Amino acid sequence: VLFIADFASLLRPASLCITLVGIALLVAEIARLAKDRSFASRPGFLWAVAGVGLALAILIDFNRNARFVAWDEFSHWGAIIKMISFSNSAVHLVSQDYSLYFQDYPPGAAYVAYFFLRLSGFQENVALFSHAVLLMFAALPAVAASSTFRPQTVLLVVLAFVIVLLLGQGWSTVLIDQVVGALFGAVLAI
């Protein structure tokens, strides 16, 4: 949605609308579950919410004082995120002769960082956190595939975290190759 909104020069309003719609849907779902008293009959839902909340807390802690350190972060990905954050657009970077924009793959990955940076202004640790969230969401289909809470689901998500930590660059980077690898791994797993 943000990718398409940027072509219409509506990136900032679209980002705000997504935030407001997300909050409204969360409140509506909580109200529906409270009305039906479905919380007690859905322990899997509560475990999933608690798991995602715990994962976000861990990622916030990992990226609290993080800074860009890798060459690619300064030359490609970090620069693109920073320029989108300051100009509220990625499409218009091309007209400013910034040709590296088209190296931002998968399309729209930098928009996730923009979504988080919109409220805080540009900060490297928030950009790194947004990328870690993007990686975390690649592990969430394992949770969604489980209709009820099962220990195997938690083990799959923990395994995804450990694999990124041990075999990848860790959670404190904005290298897009991690996202491509995580999505390719998810496709293979499916």
Rosetta constraint file for C-alpha pairs under 8 A:
AtomPair CA 1 CA 5 HARMONIC 5.99 0.50
AtomPair CA 1 CA 14 HARMONIC 7.64 0.50
AtomPair CA 2 CA 6 HARMONIC 6.07 0.50
AtomPair CA 2 CA 11 HARMONIC 5.91 0.50
AtomPair CA 2 CA 14 HARMONIC 6.45 0.50
AtomPair CA 2 CA 15 HARMONIC 6.67 0.50
AtomPair CA 2 CA 108 HARMONIC 7.45 0.50
AtomPair CA 2 CA 111 HARMONIC 6.50 0.50
AtomPair CA 3 CA 7 HARMONIC 7.08 0.50
AtomPair CA 3 CA 11 HARMONIC 7.81 0.50
AtomPair CA 3 CA 107 HARMONIC 7.59 0.50
AtomPair CA 3 CA 108 HARMONIC 5.59 0.50
AtomPair CA 3 CA 111 HARMONIC 6.97 0.50
AtomPair CA 4 CA 8 HARMONIC 7.03 0.50
AtomPair CA 5 CA 9 HARMONIC 6.35 0.50
AtomPair CA 5 CA 10 HARMONIC 5.03 0.50
AtomPair CA 5 CA 11 HARMONIC 5.17 0.50
AtomPair CA 5 CA 14 HARMONIC 6.40 0.50
AtomPair CA 6 CA 10 HARMONIC 5.49 0.50
AtomPair CA 6 CA 11 HARMONIC 4.62 0.50
AtomPair CA 6 CA 89 HARMONIC 6.04 0.50
AtomPair CA 6 CA 90 HARMONIC 6.96 0.50
AtomPair CA 6 CA 91 HARMONIC 6.44 0.50
AtomPair CA 7 CA 91 HARMONIC 6.34 0.50
AtomPair CA 9 CA 89 HARMONIC 7.26 0.50
AtomPair CA 10 CA 14 HARMONIC 5.91 0.50
AtomPair CA 11 CA 15 HARMONIC 6.10 0.50
AtomPair CA 11 CA 88 HARMONIC 6.52 0.50
AtomPair CA 11 CA 89 HARMONIC 6.48 0.50
AtomPair CA 12 CA 16 HARMONIC 6.35 0.50
AtomPair CA 12 CA 88 HARMONIC 6.36 0.50
AtomPair CA 12 CA 118 HARMONIC 7.76 0.50
AtomPair CA 13 CA 17 HARMONIC 6.13 0.50
AtomPair CA 14 CA 18 HARMONIC 6.14 0.50
AtomPair CA 15 CA 19 HARMONIC 6.38 0.50
AtomPair CA 15 CA 115 HARMONIC 6.15 0.50
AtomPair CA 15 CA 118 HARMONIC 7.99 0.50
AtomPair CA 16 CA 20 HARMONIC 6.28 0.50
AtomPair CA 17 CA 21 HARMONIC 5.95 0.50
AtomPair CA 18 CA 22 HARMONIC 5.95 0.50
AtomPair CA 19 CA 23 HARMONIC 6.26 0.50
AtomPair CA 20 CA 24 HARMONIC 6.13 0.50
AtomPair CA 21 CA 25 HARMONIC 6.06 0.50
AtomPair CA 22 CA 26 HARMONIC 6.15 0.50
AtomPair CA 23 CA 27 HARMONIC 6.20 0.50
AtomPair CA 24 CA 28 HARMONIC 6.09 0.50
AtomPair CA 25 CA 29 HARMONIC 6.05 0.50
AtomPair CA 26 CA 30 HARMONIC 6.17 0.50
AtomPair CA 27 CA 31 HARMONIC 6.03 0.50
AtomPair CA 28 CA 32 HARMONIC 6.05 0.50
AtomPair CA 29 CA 33 HARMONIC 6.12 0.50
AtomPair CA 30 CA 34 HARMONIC 5.98 0.50
AtomPair CA 31 CA 35 HARMONIC 5.99 0.50
AtomPair CA 32 CA 36 HARMONIC 6.17 0.50
AtomPair CA 33 CA 37 HARMONIC 5.60 0.50
AtomPair CA 33 CA 38 HARMONIC 5.01 0.50
AtomPair CA 33 CA 39 HARMONIC 6.14 0.50
AtomPair CA 34 CA 38 HARMONIC 6.58 0.50
AtomPair CA 34 CA 39 HARMONIC 6.92 0.50
AtomPair CA 37 CA 41 HARMONIC 7.86 0.50
AtomPair CA 38 CA 42 HARMONIC 6.08 0.50
AtomPair CA 39 CA 43 HARMONIC 6.84 0.50
AtomPair CA 39 CA 45 HARMONIC 7.80 0.50
AtomPair CA 39 CA 46 HARMONIC 7.30 0.50
AtomPair CA 42 CA 46 HARMONIC 6.84 0.50
AtomPair CA 42 CA 148 HARMONIC 7.76 0.50
AtomPair CA 43 CA 47 HARMONIC 6.11 0.50
AtomPair CA 43 CA 148 HARMONIC 7.40 0.50
AtomPair CA 43 CA 149 HARMONIC 6.80 0.50
AtomPair CA 44 CA 48 HARMONIC 6.01 0.50
AtomPair CA 44 CA 147 HARMONIC 7.22 0.50
AtomPair CA 44 CA 148 HARMONIC 4.73 0.50
AtomPair CA 44 CA 149 HARMONIC 4.13 0.50
AtomPair CA 44 CA 150 HARMONIC 7.90 0.50
AtomPair CA 45 CA 49 HARMONIC 6.20 0.50
AtomPair CA 45 CA 148 HARMONIC 7.69 0.50
AtomPair CA 45 CA 149 HARMONIC 7.64 0.50
AtomPair CA 46 CA 50 HARMONIC 6.01 0.50
AtomPair CA 47 CA 51 HARMONIC 5.91 0.50
AtomPair CA 47 CA 149 HARMONIC 6.70 0.50
AtomPair CA 48 CA 52 HARMONIC 6.15 0.50
AtomPair CA 48 CA 143 HARMONIC 6.85 0.50
AtomPair CA 48 CA 149 HARMONIC 7.59 0.50
AtomPair CA 49 CA 53 HARMONIC 6.06 0.50
AtomPair CA 50 CA 54 HARMONIC 6.04 0.50
AtomPair CA 51 CA 55 HARMONIC 6.10 0.50
AtomPair CA 52 CA 56 HARMONIC 6.12 0.50
AtomPair CA 53 CA 57 HARMONIC 6.19 0.50
AtomPair CA 54 CA 58 HARMONIC 6.22 0.50
AtomPair CA 55 CA 59 HARMONIC 6.19 0.50
AtomPair CA 55 CA 136 HARMONIC 7.99 0.50
AtomPair CA 56 CA 60 HARMONIC 6.09 0.50
AtomPair CA 56 CA 133 HARMONIC 7.39 0.50
AtomPair CA 57 CA 61 HARMONIC 6.25 0.50
AtomPair CA 58 CA 62 HARMONIC 6.16 0.50
AtomPair CA 59 CA 63 HARMONIC 6.10 0.50
AtomPair CA 59 CA 129 HARMONIC 6.51 0.50
AtomPair CA 59 CA 132 HARMONIC 6.82 0.50
AtomPair CA 59 CA 133 HARMONIC 7.61 0.50
AtomPair CA 59 CA 171 HARMONIC 7.53 0.50
AtomPair CA 60 CA 64 HARMONIC 5.69 0.50
AtomPair CA 60 CA 129 HARMONIC 6.52 0.50
AtomPair CA 62 CA 66 HARMONIC 7.54 0.50
AtomPair CA 62 CA 171 HARMONIC 7.44 0.50
AtomPair CA 62 CA 172 HARMONIC 7.25 0.50
AtomPair CA 63 CA 125 HARMONIC 5.54 0.50
AtomPair CA 63 CA 126 HARMONIC 7.51 0.50
AtomPair CA 63 CA 128 HARMONIC 6.56 0.50
AtomPair CA 63 CA 129 HARMONIC 5.79 0.50
AtomPair CA 63 CA 171 HARMONIC 7.80 0.50
AtomPair CA 63 CA 172 HARMONIC 6.18 0.50
AtomPair CA 64 CA 125 HARMONIC 6.13 0.50
AtomPair CA 65 CA 125 HARMONIC 6.09 0.50
AtomPair CA 66 CA 124 HARMONIC 6.90 0.50
AtomPair CA 66 CA 125 HARMONIC 4.86 0.50
AtomPair CA 66 CA 128 HARMONIC 7.24 0.50
AtomPair CA 66 CA 172 HARMONIC 6.59 0.50
AtomPair CA 67 CA 124 HARMONIC 5.55 0.50
AtomPair CA 67 CA 125 HARMONIC 5.93 0.50
AtomPair CA 67 CA 128 HARMONIC 7.87 0.50
AtomPair CA 67 CA 172 HARMONIC 7.95 0.50
AtomPair CA 68 CA 73 HARMONIC 6.06 0.50
AtomPair CA 68 CA 74 HARMONIC 7.14 0.50
AtomPair CA 68 CA 78 HARMONIC 7.49 0.50
AtomPair CA 68 CA 124 HARMONIC 6.46 0.50
AtomPair CA 68 CA 128 HARMONIC 7.98 0.50
AtomPair CA 68 CA 173 HARMONIC 6.99 0.50
AtomPair CA 69 CA 73 HARMONIC 6.95 0.50
AtomPair CA 69 CA 74 HARMONIC 7.76 0.50
AtomPair CA 70 CA 74 HARMONIC 6.88 0.50
AtomPair CA 70 CA 173 HARMONIC 7.67 0.50
AtomPair CA 71 CA 75 HARMONIC 6.14 0.50
AtomPair CA 72 CA 76 HARMONIC 5.35 0.50
AtomPair CA 72 CA 77 HARMONIC 6.36 0.50
AtomPair CA 72 CA 78 HARMONIC 7.53 0.50
AtomPair CA 72 CA 175 HARMONIC 6.91 0.50
AtomPair CA 73 CA 77 HARMONIC 5.05 0.50
AtomPair CA 73 CA 78 HARMONIC 4.43 0.50
AtomPair CA 73 CA 79 HARMONIC 6.92 0.50
AtomPair CA 73 CA 173 HARMONIC 7.44 0.50
AtomPair CA 73 CA 174 HARMONIC 6.32 0.50
AtomPair CA 73 CA 175 HARMONIC 6.82 0.50
AtomPair CA 74 CA 78 HARMONIC 5.45 0.50
AtomPair CA 74 CA 79 HARMONIC 5.83 0.50
AtomPair CA 75 CA 79 HARMONIC 6.22 0.50
AtomPair CA 76 CA 80 HARMONIC 6.17 0.50
AtomPair CA 76 CA 100 HARMONIC 6.69 0.50
AtomPair CA 76 CA 103 HARMONIC 7.68 0.50
AtomPair CA 76 CA 104 HARMONIC 7.89 0.50
AtomPair CA 77 CA 81 HARMONIC 6.25 0.50
AtomPair CA 77 CA 104 HARMONIC 6.96 0.50
AtomPair CA 77 CA 110 HARMONIC 7.68 0.50
AtomPair CA 77 CA 174 HARMONIC 6.38 0.50
AtomPair CA 77 CA 175 HARMONIC 6.70 0.50
AtomPair CA 77 CA 176 HARMONIC 7.43 0.50
AtomPair CA 78 CA 82 HARMONIC 6.09 0.50
AtomPair CA 78 CA 127 HARMONIC 7.98 0.50
AtomPair CA 78 CA 174 HARMONIC 6.84 0.50
AtomPair CA 79 CA 83 HARMONIC 6.10 0.50
AtomPair CA 80 CA 84 HARMONIC 6.10 0.50
AtomPair CA 80 CA 90 HARMONIC 7.94 0.50
AtomPair CA 80 CA 100 HARMONIC 7.57 0.50
AtomPair CA 80 CA 101 HARMONIC 6.40 0.50
AtomPair CA 80 CA 104 HARMONIC 7.67 0.50
AtomPair CA 80 CA 110 HARMONIC 7.14 0.50
AtomPair CA 81 CA 85 HARMONIC 6.09 0.50
AtomPair CA 81 CA 110 HARMONIC 5.57 0.50
AtomPair CA 81 CA 111 HARMONIC 7.82 0.50
AtomPair CA 81 CA 113 HARMONIC 6.58 0.50
AtomPair CA 81 CA 114 HARMONIC 6.78 0.50
AtomPair CA 81 CA 127 HARMONIC 7.47 0.50
AtomPair CA 82 CA 86 HARMONIC 6.29 0.50
AtomPair CA 82 CA 122 HARMONIC 6.50 0.50
AtomPair CA 83 CA 87 HARMONIC 5.97 0.50
AtomPair CA 83 CA 90 HARMONIC 7.62 0.50
AtomPair CA 83 CA 93 HARMONIC 7.81 0.50
AtomPair CA 84 CA 88 HARMONIC 5.30 0.50
AtomPair CA 84 CA 89 HARMONIC 5.14 0.50
AtomPair CA 84 CA 90 HARMONIC 5.24 0.50
AtomPair CA 84 CA 93 HARMONIC 7.92 0.50
AtomPair CA 84 CA 110 HARMONIC 7.85 0.50
AtomPair CA 84 CA 111 HARMONIC 8.00 0.50
AtomPair CA 84 CA 114 HARMONIC 6.75 0.50
AtomPair CA 85 CA 89 HARMONIC 7.49 0.50
AtomPair CA 85 CA 114 HARMONIC 5.66 0.50
AtomPair CA 85 CA 117 HARMONIC 6.66 0.50
AtomPair CA 85 CA 118 HARMONIC 6.96 0.50
AtomPair CA 85 CA 121 HARMONIC 7.23 0.50
AtomPair CA 85 CA 122 HARMONIC 6.26 0.50
AtomPair CA 86 CA 122 HARMONIC 7.53 0.50
AtomPair CA 89 CA 93 HARMONIC 7.14 0.50
AtomPair CA 90 CA 94 HARMONIC 7.68 0.50
AtomPair CA 90 CA 101 HARMONIC 7.13 0.50
AtomPair CA 91 CA 95 HARMONIC 7.84 0.50
AtomPair CA 92 CA 96 HARMONIC 6.68 0.50
AtomPair CA 93 CA 97 HARMONIC 6.67 0.50
AtomPair CA 93 CA 98 HARMONIC 5.43 0.50
AtomPair CA 93 CA 99 HARMONIC 7.68 0.50
AtomPair CA 93 CA 101 HARMONIC 6.92 0.50
AtomPair CA 94 CA 98 HARMONIC 5.25 0.50
AtomPair CA 94 CA 99 HARMONIC 5.94 0.50
AtomPair CA 94 CA 101 HARMONIC 6.96 0.50
AtomPair CA 100 CA 104 HARMONIC 7.35 0.50
AtomPair CA 104 CA 108 HARMONIC 7.54 0.50
AtomPair CA 104 CA 109 HARMONIC 7.13 0.50
AtomPair CA 104 CA 110 HARMONIC 7.12 0.50
AtomPair CA 104 CA 176 HARMONIC 7.85 0.50
AtomPair CA 105 CA 109 HARMONIC 6.56 0.50
AtomPair CA 105 CA 176 HARMONIC 6.85 0.50
AtomPair CA 106 CA 176 HARMONIC 7.58 0.50
AtomPair CA 106 CA 180 HARMONIC 7.21 0.50
AtomPair CA 108 CA 112 HARMONIC 7.05 0.50
AtomPair CA 109 CA 113 HARMONIC 7.33 0.50
AtomPair CA 109 CA 176 HARMONIC 7.74 0.50
AtomPair CA 110 CA 114 HARMONIC 6.36 0.50
AtomPair CA 111 CA 115 HARMONIC 6.04 0.50
AtomPair CA 112 CA 116 HARMONIC 6.65 0.50
AtomPair CA 112 CA 130 HARMONIC 6.44 0.50
AtomPair CA 112 CA 131 HARMONIC 7.45 0.50
AtomPair CA 112 CA 134 HARMONIC 7.41 0.50
AtomPair CA 113 CA 117 HARMONIC 6.02 0.50
AtomPair CA 113 CA 126 HARMONIC 7.71 0.50
AtomPair CA 113 CA 127 HARMONIC 5.35 0.50
AtomPair CA 113 CA 130 HARMONIC 5.14 0.50
AtomPair CA 113 CA 131 HARMONIC 6.64 0.50
AtomPair CA 114 CA 118 HARMONIC 5.75 0.50
AtomPair CA 114 CA 127 HARMONIC 7.97 0.50
AtomPair CA 115 CA 119 HARMONIC 7.87 0.50
AtomPair CA 116 CA 120 HARMONIC 7.26 0.50
AtomPair CA 116 CA 126 HARMONIC 6.95 0.50
AtomPair CA 116 CA 127 HARMONIC 7.41 0.50
AtomPair CA 116 CA 130 HARMONIC 6.32 0.50
AtomPair CA 117 CA 121 HARMONIC 5.12 0.50
AtomPair CA 117 CA 122 HARMONIC 5.63 0.50
AtomPair CA 117 CA 123 HARMONIC 7.27 0.50
AtomPair CA 117 CA 126 HARMONIC 6.58 0.50
AtomPair CA 117 CA 127 HARMONIC 6.87 0.50
AtomPair CA 118 CA 122 HARMONIC 7.89 0.50
AtomPair CA 120 CA 126 HARMONIC 7.92 0.50
AtomPair CA 122 CA 126 HARMONIC 7.54 0.50
AtomPair CA 122 CA 127 HARMONIC 7.57 0.50
AtomPair CA 123 CA 127 HARMONIC 6.40 0.50
AtomPair CA 124 CA 128 HARMONIC 6.17 0.50
AtomPair CA 125 CA 129 HARMONIC 6.05 0.50
AtomPair CA 126 CA 130 HARMONIC 6.08 0.50
AtomPair CA 127 CA 131 HARMONIC 6.42 0.50
AtomPair CA 127 CA 174 HARMONIC 7.51 0.50
AtomPair CA 128 CA 132 HARMONIC 6.29 0.50
AtomPair CA 128 CA 171 HARMONIC 7.58 0.50
AtomPair CA 128 CA 172 HARMONIC 5.56 0.50
AtomPair CA 128 CA 173 HARMONIC 5.70 0.50
AtomPair CA 128 CA 174 HARMONIC 5.86 0.50
AtomPair CA 129 CA 133 HARMONIC 6.21 0.50
AtomPair CA 129 CA 171 HARMONIC 7.86 0.50
AtomPair CA 129 CA 172 HARMONIC 7.27 0.50
AtomPair CA 130 CA 134 HARMONIC 6.31 0.50
AtomPair CA 131 CA 135 HARMONIC 6.36 0.50
AtomPair CA 131 CA 171 HARMONIC 7.82 0.50
AtomPair CA 131 CA 173 HARMONIC 7.30 0.50
AtomPair CA 131 CA 174 HARMONIC 5.72 0.50
AtomPair CA 132 CA 136 HARMONIC 6.10 0.50
AtomPair CA 132 CA 171 HARMONIC 5.36 0.50
AtomPair CA 132 CA 172 HARMONIC 7.08 0.50
AtomPair CA 132 CA 173 HARMONIC 7.81 0.50
AtomPair CA 132 CA 174 HARMONIC 7.98 0.50
AtomPair CA 133 CA 137 HARMONIC 6.18 0.50
AtomPair CA 134 CA 138 HARMONIC 6.74 0.50
AtomPair CA 134 CA 179 HARMONIC 7.37 0.50
AtomPair CA 135 CA 139 HARMONIC 7.10 0.50
AtomPair CA 135 CA 178 HARMONIC 7.48 0.50
AtomPair CA 135 CA 179 HARMONIC 5.95 0.50
AtomPair CA 135 CA 182 HARMONIC 6.94 0.50
AtomPair CA 136 CA 140 HARMONIC 6.74 0.50
AtomPair CA 136 CA 161 HARMONIC 7.69 0.50
AtomPair CA 137 CA 141 HARMONIC 7.71 0.50
AtomPair CA 138 CA 179 HARMONIC 7.84 0.50
AtomPair CA 138 CA 182 HARMONIC 6.23 0.50
AtomPair CA 138 CA 183 HARMONIC 6.20 0.50
AtomPair CA 138 CA 186 HARMONIC 7.02 0.50
AtomPair CA 139 CA 143 HARMONIC 7.82 0.50
AtomPair CA 139 CA 157 HARMONIC 5.87 0.50
AtomPair CA 139 CA 160 HARMONIC 6.29 0.50
AtomPair CA 139 CA 182 HARMONIC 7.92 0.50
AtomPair CA 139 CA 186 HARMONIC 7.60 0.50
AtomPair CA 140 CA 144 HARMONIC 6.36 0.50
AtomPair CA 140 CA 157 HARMONIC 7.18 0.50
AtomPair CA 141 CA 145 HARMONIC 5.90 0.50
AtomPair CA 142 CA 146 HARMONIC 6.74 0.50
AtomPair CA 142 CA 153 HARMONIC 6.00 0.50
AtomPair CA 142 CA 156 HARMONIC 6.76 0.50
AtomPair CA 142 CA 157 HARMONIC 6.92 0.50
AtomPair CA 143 CA 153 HARMONIC 5.76 0.50
AtomPair CA 143 CA 154 HARMONIC 7.63 0.50
AtomPair CA 143 CA 157 HARMONIC 7.65 0.50
AtomPair CA 146 CA 150 HARMONIC 7.18 0.50
AtomPair CA 146 CA 153 HARMONIC 6.88 0.50
AtomPair CA 149 CA 153 HARMONIC 7.31 0.50
AtomPair CA 150 CA 154 HARMONIC 7.11 0.50
AtomPair CA 151 CA 155 HARMONIC 6.27 0.50
AtomPair CA 152 CA 156 HARMONIC 6.16 0.50
AtomPair CA 153 CA 157 HARMONIC 6.38 0.50
AtomPair CA 154 CA 158 HARMONIC 6.10 0.50
AtomPair CA 155 CA 159 HARMONIC 5.92 0.50
AtomPair CA 156 CA 160 HARMONIC 6.22 0.50
AtomPair CA 157 CA 161 HARMONIC 6.39 0.50
AtomPair CA 158 CA 162 HARMONIC 6.17 0.50
AtomPair CA 159 CA 163 HARMONIC 6.01 0.50
AtomPair CA 160 CA 164 HARMONIC 6.30 0.50
AtomPair CA 161 CA 165 HARMONIC 6.22 0.50
AtomPair CA 162 CA 166 HARMONIC 5.92 0.50
AtomPair CA 163 CA 167 HARMONIC 5.44 0.50
AtomPair CA 163 CA 168 HARMONIC 7.03 0.50
AtomPair CA 164 CA 168 HARMONIC 4.79 0.50
AtomPair CA 164 CA 169 HARMONIC 7.02 0.50
AtomPair CA 164 CA 170 HARMONIC 5.65 0.50
AtomPair CA 164 CA 171 HARMONIC 7.16 0.50
AtomPair CA 165 CA 169 HARMONIC 6.70 0.50
AtomPair CA 165 CA 170 HARMONIC 4.28 0.50
AtomPair CA 165 CA 171 HARMONIC 6.65 0.50
AtomPair CA 166 CA 170 HARMONIC 7.03 0.50
AtomPair CA 168 CA 178 HARMONIC 7.12 0.50
AtomPair CA 169 CA 173 HARMONIC 6.72 0.50
AtomPair CA 169 CA 178 HARMONIC 7.88 0.50
AtomPair CA 175 CA 179 HARMONIC 7.77 0.50
AtomPair CA 176 CA 180 HARMONIC 6.46 0.50
AtomPair CA 177 CA 181 HARMONIC 6.02 0.50
AtomPair CA 178 CA 182 HARMONIC 6.01 0.50
AtomPair CA 179 CA 183 HARMONIC 6.03 0.50
AtomPair CA 180 CA 184 HARMONIC 6.02 0.50
AtomPair CA 181 CA 185 HARMONIC 6.02 0.50
AtomPair CA 182 CA 186 HARMONIC 6.15 0.50
AtomPair CA 183 CA 187 HARMONIC 6.20 0.50
AtomPair CA 184 CA 188 HARMONIC 6.26 0.50
AtomPair CA 185 CA 189 HARMONIC 6.09 0.50
AtomPair CA 186 CA 190 HARMONIC 6.10 0.50
